[in-house]
Amino acid sequence: MDLEDTLLMMPGPVPVAPRVLRAMSKPMINHRGAEFAAMYDDCCEILADVFQSKNDIFIISGSGTAAMEAAIGCTTGKDDVVVTLENGKFGERFKDIAARYGKVNPLENEWGHSFDLDEVEKKLEEGAKTVTLVHNETSVGIQNPAKEIGKLAKKHDALFIMDGVTTLGGDTVNTDEWGVDIAVVGSQKCIAAPPGLSMISVSEKAFDAMVDKERMPYYLDLKAYKKSGDKSQTPYTPAVPLFFGLQEALHIVKEEGMAARIDRHVTCAQAVRAAAAALGLEMFPQLKDGHSHYSNTVSAMKAPQGVSGNDIKKDMLNRGITIAGGQSQLSGKIFRIGSMGNVQPKDIMLTIQELEVVLKKRGVISELGKGVEAASDVLDSLL
Ligand SMILES: *Cc1c(COP(=O)(O)O)cnc(C)c1O
């Protein structure tokens, strides 16, 4: 199968628009010159709308994990306690990063299970400088209650660090209103730029938390980003071609408008879930708290009885569509369909159609069409 004919329906990287690819082939420019500064400011202005934040926003040459590490690394001293909330792979990543810099008091839920807010509060009552949350836990397709955790963080005077990697640019995020001190996003998810950049918003309170820190990371020192950011620059040579791509991708975001973009993401994910239900597939997340939701950007389904999620992924790839399996302990047990970035109704329809064929060949369903019909009913509102 020609790579250019493969439809990426995974939770990042996502397909990028041809105009984004063209933008990246421009000649290089001086990253200390006026042209770069204008591009930097342009990106930050659109990002302020994406983040819904008046905080400083920086662009890091490094994937989302670099921004996660910058957030923890700059605010966590060796005796500082970080409460890490984990119900999937990326919550675990925050825990692992925090363990490198300070003391961790983790809340480790079974992956895919929603948090009990009372348990979160108990952890915070034990004393915490910081609490971390993954807004949309991509590994299990669950959306965690960021607004509610933000309230608890405020009540217990903890810094709130939020991974918004698979919500910012595709789903509702109110960084300032929710009291998020540091929010991070990667370029290759809902924003639909190529992989390699991350964006991070940093509050005054977060900067204050860096003041008496004995050691700061060097490449990821957010104070250095602030100093350079004031001059519309990055502290070190940025990945200039990726900036060209990001700027163009952000223009697409702006042209569509965040409200329409969110509606499209919500509807596409709803369509996937409607199809799954019609095909007898069970969603993986266990929502028990009334505040958590199925993800609006990636849908995780349990592998049907007797079939591995990896086989479904393999069969789909043979038919020209890349979906995702399960990570770590969930390998084989689930499969995931990403619907983020510039995903269109026809992409969902094609994916569901091929999924039906795969499921029929594997003996999971006996007739074709139910999923397609359910998905198209939902998607009609976008046409
Ligand atoms: C993709 C992703 C990240 C970042 O992973 P990278 O490999 O660094 O791009 C972080 N958090 C979540 C929830 C993600 O989906």
PDBQT file of the ligand as one rigid body, heavy atoms in Angstrom, charges set to zero:
ROOT
HETATM    1  C1  LIG A 401       0.497  12.238  22.255  1.00  0.00    +0.000 C 
HETATM    2  C2  LIG A 401       0.325  12.576  23.674  1.00  0.00    +0.000 A 
HETATM    3  C3  LIG A 401       1.369  13.137  24.432  1.00  0.00    +0.000 A 
HETATM    4  C4  LIG A 401       2.718  13.449  23.885  1.00  0.00    +0.000 C 
HETATM    5  O1  LIG A 401       3.386  12.362  23.387  1.00  0.00    +0.000 OA
HETATM    6  P1  LIG A 401       4.627  12.635  22.420  1.00  0.00    +0.000 P 
HETATM    7  O2  LIG A 401       5.077  11.240  22.067  1.00  0.00    +0.000 OA
HETATM    8  O3  LIG A 401       5.626  13.392  23.184  1.00  0.00    +0.000 OA
HETATM    9  O4  LIG A 401       4.095  13.381  21.257  1.00  0.00    +0.000 OA
HETATM   10  C5  LIG A 401       1.104  13.483  25.729  1.00  0.00    +0.000 A 
HETATM   11  N1  LIG A 401      -0.101  13.297  26.280  1.00  0.00    +0.000 NA
HETATM   12  C6  LIG A 401      -1.125  12.775  25.596  1.00  0.00    +0.000 A 
HETATM   13  C7  LIG A 401      -2.438  12.604  26.277  1.00  0.00    +0.000 C 
HETATM   14  C8  LIG A 401      -0.949  12.396  24.271  1.00  0.00    +0.000 A 
HETATM   15  O5  LIG A 401      -1.974  11.886  23.578  1.00  0.00    +0.000 OA
ENDROOT
TORSDOF 0
